[in-house]
Amino acid sequence: IDELIADGVAGKRVFVRADLNVPLEGTTITDDGRIRAVRPTIAKLAEAGARVVVASHLGRPKGAPDPAFSLAPAAARLGELLGKDVAFATDTVGESARAVVADLADGQVAVLENLRFNPGETSKDDAERAAFADELAALADLYVGDGFGAVHRKHASVFDLPARLPHAAGQLIVTEVGVLKKLTEDVARPYVVVLGGSKVSDKLAVIDQLLEKADRILIGGGMAYTFLKAKGHEVGKSLLQEELIPTCLEYLARAEKRGVEFVLPLDVLVSPDFPDLKTKAPANPTTVSADAIPADEEAMDIGPKTRELYASKFTDAATVFWNGPMGVFEHPDFAGGTAAVAQGLIDSPAFTVVGGGDSAAAVRILGFDENKFGHISTGGGASLEYLEGKTLPGLAALED
Ligand code: 3PG
């Protein structure tokens, strides 16, 4: 981006592909981390006199306008963070977008409506994506890719559009990739990885890679129960991906063979029903041993012994990577495990990286000071796929 600015951006329309996919409750943003993370790139371009056109997806609408997924709240928040008016186009490539972009003065910023309101954005059909990318290209002179959270998506605005305009990587992408390099090239050891989140299927590829790289892997969240079941424990009504038990067994065996410490919960918090996340009514959970989950109960957080054990695994670590909450942190009765891991990272002397939309949001929603972590990534799937060693379309498109 610095080279792009040095070449002169004043008066130019610069398309910034950001990831403003923030969690919302109605129209209230519950975590604005992703907006704050891309603000410096947008501010820098505006200060250099560019006419900045910001675009992003939000959620997974079905290729048509849907007010529940409007970027209007994110545009308003961006305006507050920049301390200036930000124009908002009520469509992405239509009349409103064309008018808003045409009206931009040097140094002004506009946000387009959700890219995914257009089927071409996410289409698997190359021609359909190309046609949408052509329409987007007509709105700009230059392209800056800074939506790190979406670089693993082969979508029109991420992959096809940079080929159509002179392009550069934004500051956020440069920072994120720099940190992830520290986790893949010459990582400082012991290297401890904490993985959580609901589905083990989302984490298999990264576990496969990490079994070759990490010294310790700690498991929590919904994905832990498929591993516990694989070890022969009953898991009651807890999340389970039965078909993946053979893969979990294979990974456990590989960890043992390679001397990777693979740590599963010792105890868990259970309750008969999933808690109400809206009213947050007390769920009155009980703590049980991880090998004695009652048949009619669902485990929704790691228990106190596990929290203590996991915290002890960070004290001598040199690098810690954490992706995925340890339980249903959105409910106060099941937030303790995720909070304990966050505190463990803060107390650790290691270089700590929190990766993942959910765990990053959890850290902030639970009130931790984000400056106490080495790095909080804006990428969930994107960071995981980077660690898996995959080619990320949005990075590849910026490389030439
Ligand atoms: C994310 O939240 O990980 C990114 O914004 C990408 O969103 P997606 O998984 O809907 O593509």
Boltz pocket constraint, residues with backbone or C-beta under 6 A from the ligand:
constraints:
  - pocket:
      binder: B
      contacts: [[A, 19], [A, 21], [A, 59], [A, 60], [A, 149], [A, 150], [A, 153], [A, 357], [A, 378], [A, 379], [A, 380], [A, 381], [A, 382]]
      max_distance: 6.0
